[in-house]
Structures are given as structure tokens and as C-alpha cells.
Amino acid sequence: MKDLSVKTSIAALALFFLPISAVAQTPQLDPGEKLEKLQFPAVTMQLKGWTKFGNSHVYTLPVRAGQHVKISFATKSKFAFLAIFDLSKPDDEAFFGTDEDGMNFQTTAKENTTWLLRPYYSKVSPRRGLGAPFSILIEPLTAAPPQPKPPAEPEQPSLFPKAPPKPQ
């Protein structure tokens, strides 16, 4: 009997110490949405689909720390957008959205996680219910984008000559 309680305690502790990211990996879908699990591509991957509120595909994309990626969203509709969520975070806020951040997202993943790519058709559009075609391009990048260097200060004229370097 004592062995059973010890095993139960160990199992409970193991569940308690599971990383929260493992628990938060299941996205909540809207009614009618279909989940498609992707693998991080070795070459550029293109996803095409049709988004209509409640009847579209959503995608999970696992990324590892240090992976460089560019995600581009294209549509002819001014009412279709893409939101990207980090499933390891407890909040429900998208960290990128084409409605405010532009049509391209480029980053280097800081930690192992899974992203949810959710194309959606705006509920507030005047032409509700029609939906729109879209295309998502996922491009793995080989290196982090170069950080822009601050412009060098131009040398200002001076009345005093520069001091010679000091010997060491």
C-alpha cells in the first residue's frame, strides 16, 4: 500500500513539474476550423487556402531556438488577415498580425515553441460571409538578418589637432 502512495506522489510531482509549454500546445479552434500540423520546412513552403469566418484551416508550426524564418501573407482581399500566436505563452494575444504589422514577419526564434498561424476574414467587413483566398509563404533563412550599423559620426573640423596615441 505504501509503494502505491509513493508511486502516486511521484506521478503527481512529475505532472506538476511538466513545462507549461507542453500543456499549452493545444490551440483552441473556432467551430468549423481545421487544424493542420506543419513541420519546419527545409525549403520555402507555400500554403494556399480560402478563409471564411469559422470555416478555414489553421496551422501549427514548430520552431526551435535559433531558427531564422520569414513568413509572408498575400491576399487580394482587404478584409483577410493573418495572426500568429505563440502557443507556449499563456496569453491569447497574437504577437504578429498583418492588420497592424504589415504582410511580412521575419525573426529568429529565441526558444523552442510552436506557433499557430491563423488566417481569418474580418467580422466587421461590409461583405460578410464571402471569405477570401490567401497564400502563406514560410521561408527558412540560413542566417539572421544583418543588424544595421549606426552611421559613423562624420569627422568635425577642429581648431585643435588630435593627440597622438599613447604608448603602452
N, C-alpha and C positions, 0 to 999 in steps of 0.2 A: 504494500500500500504506500509506503514511504517513497519507493522508487517511482511510482506513478505521479506523486505530487511533485517530486523533483523534476521529472521529465516535463510535466505540465508547466512548471515555473520557468524552466529553461526555454521552452517553446514560446511562452508569453513574453519573456525578455527578448528573445530573438525577433519577434514581431514588433516589439516596441522600438528596437534599435534599427529597424529597416529604414533606409533613407527615405525621406519624404518624397523624393523624386520618383521612386519606384511606385509609390502609392498614387501619385498624381499623374501617371502616364495615360490614364484612360480619359479621352476627351468626352465632354457632354455634347451630344449631337442634337440638332433640332429635328423635329419629326420630318421624315422623308429624306434626310441626308444620308448619304452612303459614305462610309469610311474606306479609304484606300491607303494601305500602308506601303510606303516607298522605302527604298534603300538609298543611301547617299550615292549618287552616281559617280562613275569614274570619268565619264564624258558628259557633255551637255545633254540634258533631258528636257523634252518638251511635253507638257500636258495640255490637252485641249478639252474643252467641255462647254457646257451650257449651264448658266446659273439662273436659277429661279428660286425665289424665297421658299425654303423648305424642300426643294427637290434638286439638289446638286451634290456633287462629290466634294468631300473634304479630304485632305491628305495629311498624313503624319510623315515627317522627315527626321530620322535620327541623325544627329550631328555629334562629332567628337571634338573635344578640346583641341584647338589649333587648326581645325579645318577652315579653309577660306572658301566662301561661297558668294555667288551673286544670284539673286532671284529677280526676274523681270516679269511684270504683268502687262498684258496687252488686251485691249478690247476696243470695239468701235462705239460701245455704249458709254454715255457719260453717267450712267446710273449703276454700273457694275464696278465692284472694288475687290481688293484682296486684303485680308487681315492675317497677320502672322502672330501666333501665340506661343509662349514657352510653356510647355506642359509641366515642367518641373517647378514652376512658380505657383504659389497658392492663389494669386490674384487672377481675375478674369479679364484683365486688360491686355489688349494686343500691344506688342512692343513695336510693331510696324503696321502701317495701314496706308494703302495707296490713295485714300481720300485726303490725307493730310501730308504724307511724307514723299509723294512722288511715285513714279511707276517702277523704280529700281531700288533694290536693297542689297548692299554689299557689306559683308562683315567677316570677321574671324571669330569663330566660336571660342568663348572663354572657358567653357566647361562642357562635359558630356551631357546632352539633353535631347529632347525630342520636341520638334516644332510642329504646330498644327497650322497648315495653310488652308484658309477658309475663304474661297471666292464667294461673294454674295451680291445680291441685287438689292439696291436700296429700297427700303419700305416706303420712303417718302417720295418716290418718283411719281410723276403725274401719270405715267403709263404702267400702273401696277399690273403684275401678273405676266408680263410678256417675257421677262428674263433677257439674257444676252449671252452671246458666245464669248469665250475668253481663251487666252493662251498664257501658260506659265512656263517660263524658261528657267531651269535650275542649272547654273554653270559652276562646276567646281573650279576653283582658281588654284594655281600652283604656288603662289606666294602672296603674302599680304601686300596690299597696295602700298606703294611708297608714301611715306609721310612727307607732306610738303615742308621744305625747309624755310625758315623765316628769311625774308630778304636781308642781305648783308647791308649793314649801315654804310652808306657812301662816306668816303673819307672827306671830312670837313677841312677846309683850309684853316691853318693856324698861324698865329704870329710867332709861336714858339716851336722850335724843332723838337722832334721826338727824341726821347732819351735813348741812348744806346742800351742794348740788353746787358744785364748784369752778369758777370762771370760767376760760375758756381764753384 
